[in-house]
Amino acid sequence: MVIQTEGLSFNFGIQQVVKSLSLHVPEGSIYGFLGPNGAGKTTTIKLLLNLLKTQEGSISIFGEDLQHNRIKILSQIGSLIEQPAIYAHLSGKENLQNRASLLQLSRKRVDEMLNLVQLEEAADKKAGNYSLGMKQRLGIALALLPDPRLLILDEPTNGLDPNGIIEIRELLIKLVSEHKKTVFVSSHMLSEVEKMATHVGIINHGELLFQGDVKDLESISQPMIQVEVANTDVAAQFLSQNGIIVADIKKDILLVPYTSQAAMAATNRLLVEGGHTVYSIRKVHKDLEQLFLSITQKAQV
Ligand SMILES: Nc1ncnc2c1ncn2[C@@H]1O[C@H](COP(=O)(O)OP(=O)(O)OP(=O)(O)O)[C@@H](O)[C@H]1O
């Protein structure tokens, strides 16, 4: 495990913001750390980066305890929280060169980073005039300069347009697949991370509600029978009268909880024999966004 926390808790005054978190982030993963606003994501990230002092529990990174190996561990982590620290009056390249000379890195490394985050063409433009997405990519390039093993990003796609989101996503996938990094990335939108994350942790009110690989998340979603049918309202009423639960009615679609193949065939037969026009019928899994909402909402009740 690259990151492993056990019983990690944190209070701001009397408010417990992080509750006994046990995070397991495997090497070479893109770990999507998901939760609604105020769930405790930033606080957790600050604990991982030692920007807040651990009050209870433990954090181990690269197999070593953070409290006892702070400098060694932190020197191998690149991070981006909130706004990237960029000099607006300098160009993107100058921002990188400044940092590179502080770290005693070569100019070649600056060019490599500009290429990696696709800012070569805009390298000589003032960073203050960059779009939000370009600023985020410059921030990531700054974090990657010293070639860290682990990258921790707090909501890097927040406020970006769809193209900006895709560019960050492709960059993170490349970092893991071609550069062998591990990426820990927080977000409040499952749809933004589901296309890139290999692992997911869902947090709400400071508590971890789900952790596992993305496939596990899909498998806990309850399967449904999706029936594409004419006149959905009439068909739904007909099914209910015949003892079949209709979970949802959409424009041309009815959703019925899936129990078995035989039950699915029986639903089909019932509708057809009852004179309803069935265009298609198939087993589907709840969409991940809905699943995320149901996990986080359930926890609020
Ligand atoms: N410095 C602070 N002092 C007191 N309370 C704080 C402080 N920072 C955060 N909190 C509270 O801790 C809780 C968790 O905040 P945190 O920023 O960790 O959540 P988050 O999941 O990152 O949310 P967001 O996506 O909105 O940043 C919130 O209720 C917040 O008000």
The ligand as a MOL file (V3000), in Angstrom:
LIG
                    3D

  0  0  0     0  0            999 V3000
M  V30 BEGIN CTAB
M  V30 COUNTS 31 33 0 0 0
M  V30 BEGIN ATOM
M  V30 1 N -10.0030 25.4530 9.7710 0
M  V30 2 C -11.2050 24.9850 10.1090 0
M  V30 3 N -11.7750 25.2870 11.2720 0
M  V30 4 C -12.9740 24.7880 11.6330 0
M  V30 5 N -13.7050 23.9500 10.8670 0
M  V30 6 C -13.2060 23.6030 9.6830 0
M  V30 7 C -11.9280 24.0910 9.2260 0
M  V30 8 N -11.6800 23.5570 8.0020 0
M  V30 9 C -12.7470 22.7720 7.6970 0
M  V30 10 N -13.6630 22.8010 8.7030 0
M  V30 11 C -14.9370 22.0460 8.7170 0
M  V30 12 O -14.6390 20.6750 8.5620 0
M  V30 13 C -15.6250 20.0370 7.7490 0
M  V30 14 C -14.9410 19.3120 6.6170 0
M  V30 15 O -14.3260 20.2430 5.7630 0
M  V30 16 P -13.3900 19.8210 4.5540 0
M  V30 17 O -12.9030 21.0850 3.9190 0
M  V30 18 O -12.3910 18.8380 5.0050 0
M  V30 19 O -14.4310 19.1060 3.5940 0
M  V30 20 P -14.3460 18.7740 2.0620 0
M  V30 21 O -14.9220 17.4230 1.9030 0
M  V30 22 O -12.9740 18.9970 1.5490 0
M  V30 23 O -15.3150 19.8060 1.4240 0
M  V30 24 P -15.1270 20.7890 0.1800 0
M  V30 25 O -15.2970 19.9380 -1.0220 0
M  V30 26 O -16.2440 21.7730 0.3620 0
M  V30 27 O -13.7590 21.4110 0.3220 0
M  V30 28 C -16.5880 21.1200 7.3100 0
M  V30 29 O -17.7200 21.0600 8.1470 0
M  V30 30 C -15.8170 22.3890 7.5410 0
M  V30 31 O -16.6930 23.4430 7.8560 0
M  V30 END ATOM
M  V30 BEGIN BOND
M  V30 1 1 1 2
M  V30 2 1 2 3
M  V30 3 2 2 7
M  V30 4 2 3 4
M  V30 5 1 4 5
M  V30 6 2 5 6
M  V30 7 1 6 7
M  V30 8 1 6 10
M  V30 9 1 7 8
M  V30 10 2 8 9
M  V30 11 1 9 10
M  V30 12 1 10 11
M  V30 13 1 11 12
M  V30 14 1 11 30
M  V30 15 1 12 13
M  V30 16 1 13 14
M  V30 17 1 13 28
M  V30 18 1 14 15
M  V30 19 1 15 16
M  V30 20 2 16 17
M  V30 21 1 16 18
M  V30 22 1 16 19
M  V30 23 1 19 20
M  V30 24 2 20 21
M  V30 25 1 20 22
M  V30 26 1 20 23
M  V30 27 1 23 24
M  V30 28 2 24 25
M  V30 29 1 24 26
M  V30 30 1 24 27
M  V30 31 1 28 29
M  V30 32 1 28 30
M  V30 33 1 30 31
M  V30 END BOND
M  V30 END CTAB
M  END
